[in-house]
């Protein structure tokens, strides 16, 4: 199966105070085989980058209006006349407020939405195919009626509590 990956490197600002922020290189990542999620990797100068994963829908909505609660909150605003998207991330290790350029985030999100349009995410996972396969009648169904040993399907589908009523309407 073919998977699409949509990535973008960009520089975020880690807001330390209203007057002070530091640049943080980051990578936005999206994979069609994980279609509901976006992955953000922050390179904060330590040995190990910091990874965050949250719902793509949250970021899509957050470009337009405040959304999210708990660990990830996203909202749009303007800084010095430029549109930015703010992301407030909370974890047991601490909290961070990051500012991303709205135009770059929107352009990247648009590419993810072209790769996997909203509402088609489940198809990417093959859930529908898997369900259809699970719910399809088994080719061995009916072997018990034909005189063969009962299959697992026959046993599973048979009524464990047969009714007292006679089948021939006697």
Buried (B, 14 or more C-beta within 10 A) or exposed (E): EEEBEBBBEBEBBBBEEEEEBEEBBBBBBBBBEBBBBBBBBBEBEEEEBBEBEBBBBBBBBBBEEEBBEEEBBBBBEEBEEEBBBBBBBEEEEEEBBBBBBBEBBBEBBEBBBEBBEEEEBEEBBEEEEEEEEEEEEEEEEEBBEEEEEBBEBBEEEEEEEEEEEEEEEE
